Amino acid sequence: MRLDFDEDLDPLDTPAFLERLGTVAGEIRSALETATLGQLMDRGVQVAIVGRPNVGKSSLMNRWTATDRAIVTEIAGTTRDIVEAPLSVRGVPVTLLDTAGVRDTEDVVEGIGVERALKAAAAADVVLWVVDASDGVSPLDLAPLRTVAAAQTAPVIAIANKVDAAPGFSAASIPDEAQELCRAVVLLSAKTGSGIEDLDAALLGVLGAPDMVGGPVGWAVNARQAEALQRACEALERVQGSVAGQLPEDFWTIDLKDALIAMGEVTGDDVTEEVLDNIFSKFCIGK
């Protein structure tokens, strides 16, 4: 590739040069798309499970994490405090938060649990709003969803649990109001495990990491690399603008050098002035 514009060189093939720039810029953008994945894998994700009592929140935690971390009984209000469990979803570390069932209560201790549940939801990266498909969606289900949606901007996924006991239940059974407040709807059974893979996919989808739905990606750029790649992409866009504006070729080399330096920060190459001078004196566009 030519990066010098000596009079002895063949005439510049501008269309080929622009095509090559576009290819490189496209590859950089593809790399930048993995930045979200890198951030997720670095810091992990907090996912809060909310809903009224006895919809199967604790059962969902136990099934999803393949543990018996949460106590499960038929008694409403069993969960009084936040129960945490670690989970890996296609390589993304998740901290799952099982919370107290949200309802009006005269029980002081349960009331504290409800308050903590709503605080956990407000601070979470993603909220799972769970309903009991066998009971249908009632105003008691919608109340905690409205509270959560009003308190924070994290995406909410609607989880219809116990679909094994509700064969007629479908995504359309979720009221329009709830569908508008939720980013995705998942039908599952914590009892049988059906739908858990759909939950994995929905979680990664709302996190902006759909490429990991099929499994962990081979690599992902970190925050420092993403910043350098963004600078490289912007420099290449400036070169394209210079070509379109028919600016002198000397203007092109300035931004090309900026792109090379930025990409060197990602690859680990020491792109010094000496190296740049060497590159710009030996290569030619179209070769």
N, C-alpha and C positions, 0 to 999 in steps of 0.2 A: 504493500500500500504506500502511495506517495504522500509524504507530509512536507515536502519541500518544493519550491516552485522556481527552480533554476531555468534559465533561458535555454540551456542545452537539452533539457528534457523534452519528451514528446508533448504535444498539446494535451491539456487536461481534459479528460473525459468526464465532464461535469455530471451528466445523468448517472454514470456508474458510481461516481463519488457520492452523490446524494443517496443512491440506493444502498451503498455500503454504510453510510451514516445512519440511515433509517434502520438497517438491520441491527447495528450495534446498539442504537437507542432502544429498539424493541427488546433486545436481550437484557438490557439494564432494567427496563420496566418490569420484565418478567421476574428478575431477581428481586426487585423492590416489592413485588407482591408477596414474597415470603417473609417480609419484615414483620407482618402481623403475627405470623406463626412463631417467629423468633421471640417476639415479646411475650407471647402466651407461654411458651416453653420456659422462658426465663423467670417470669414472675408468678405463673400459675393463675388460676381463676377461682373465685369464690362463688358458689352456687347455693342459693337459699331455697329451701322447699317450704312453701306456705299453703295454707288452706284451712278450712274449718276442721274440727276434730273428726277422727274416724274415717277419713277419706283414703288412708293408706300411705301417709307421708313416711312414717317410720319403716313400713314394709318396703317402700320404694328404695329408701336408703340402703336397707339391708340387702335387697336384691341387686341393686346397682353396684354396690361395693363388695358383694359376695361375703358379707360378714353378718354378725348378729349384734352390731354396735348399738342399735336402737332397740329399746324395749317395746314389744308389740303386745297389746291386749285389746279386748273388746270394750274396755272402759274408756269413755271419752275423757280427754284431758290427761292421759297418761304421761305424755311428754310435757314437762313443765319448764325445761331449760333448753338451751342450745346444745345439741349433740353434733360433734364434728366427726367427719370420717374422710380420710384421703382416698383419692381415686385418680386413675390415669385414663383419660379418654383419647385414644389414638395418639398417645405420646404427650398430650397436654395435661399437666398436673392440675387436679381439681381438689378443692376443699369443699366438701358437701356439708351443708348446715341443715340439720333436721330441726324444725322449730315447733313450738307449742301451737296447737290448733287455735285459730283466731275466732273468737266468739265473745259475746257479752257474758260476763260471769261475775258473781258476787264473791267468789273465792279469791282471797287476797293473793295467795301464792300463784294461782293460775293466772290471775290478772297481770302479775309481774312477768310471767312467762309470755303472755300475749304481747305485752309491751316490748319485750326483748325480741320476739319474733318479727315484729314490724320494723324494729331498728336494724335487725340483721338483714332483712329484705332491702331496706333503704341503702345499706352499705354494700350490698352484693354486686357482683359483675353481671350475674344473670339470676333471674327468679323463676322458679318452677311453681306455677299455680296449679294445685292438684284438686281434682273433683272426683267424686265417686260416680262412675258411669251407671252403676246399678241403681242409684238413687235419682239420677238425672241432675241437672244444674238448677239450683234453687237460689233465691235471694240471699240465703245464708252463705252461699259460695261466692256470690258476686261482691258481697260487702268487703272481704279482705282484698279482692282484686282491685276494687276501686281505690281502697286506701293505699295499696302498694303503688299503683299506677300514678296516683297523685303525688306521692312522696319522692319518687326517684325516676331517673331516665334510663335505667338499665333495661335491657330487653326482657320480656316476660314470655315464657313458653307455657301454653296450656297443656296440662297432662290429664287425660281422662283415664283414670285407673279403674281396675276391676272390670275391664271390658269382657273378660271371660264369663262374667255373670250378667252381661248386658249385650246379647248378640245383635240387637237392633240399633245400638248406639253407633254414631258416626261423627265425623268432624262437623257435619252440618247440625248436629245436636247441640253444639256450643252456641249460645245466644250471640246475636250480631254484636251486641255491645262488648262482649268478652273477646270476640274475634278481632274487633278493632283495637283493643288494648293489648293483644298478644301478637307476637311476631311469628309464632308457629303453633301448631296443634299436633300433639302426639297421643295416639291411642295405645295403651299398654296394659299389661297385667303384672303387677308386682308378684302375684302368686305363682304364675307360670313362667314369667320371664319374657313373654312375647312383647315385642315393641321396644325392647331396651336398645337394640341397634338403631332404631328410628330416633330414639332419644339422643343417642350419641351424635347422629348426623344433624339433628336439629340444633343441638348445643353448639357444635362447630360452625354450623351455618350462621347462627345469630352472632357468633363471635367474629365472623368475617374470615373464617378459615375453612371454607368448603373443600379445598384441595386435600385436606387431611381426612375427609370422610372415608376414603378408601384405605387409609392407614397412614402412619407417620411419613412425612416427607423426608427425603434424603438429607437435606440441609436447609438452613434458613439464615438470612442475614441478620446480624444483630443491629442495635440502634446506631452504633458508630459507623458500621458499614453502610447502613441505609442512608445516613447523612451524606457520606462520600459519594455513593451512587446517585443520589439525588442531584448533587452538584455536577457530577459527570453528565447526567442526562440533560440538565439545564444548559451546560456548556455546548453540548452537541446541538441542542435546539437553537442556540445562538448562531452556531456555524450555519445551520440550515437557513436561518434568517438572513445571514450575511450573503449567502449564495443567492437567495431569492431577491435580495435587494441590490444585487450586482455590485457589492462592495469589493474593493481590491483584495487579492488573495492574501496579502499580508495580514488582513483582519481575521481571516479564517484561522491562521496558525495560532493566534493568541488564544482563541477559545479551544482549539484542538489541544494545545498544551495544557490548558486547565483541565480538560477531560482526562488526559493521560495521567496527570498528577493525582486527580481524584481516584481514578481506577487503580493506580498504584497503591493507594492507601488501603484498598480492599484486598488486592492480591499479595501485598507485602513487598512489592518491588520498590526499590529506592530510586524514584524518578527524579534525579538531580538535574541541574542545568546542563551538566556535561553529557548525561545520558540523552536528554532532550536534543541537544545540539547534534549528537551523533545520529539519533533517529531522523531528525529533520534534514540531515545532509545525505542520507543514504537511501531513503525509501521514496518511491514515486507512486502516485495514484494510478491505478489501472494495471500495475505490474503484479 
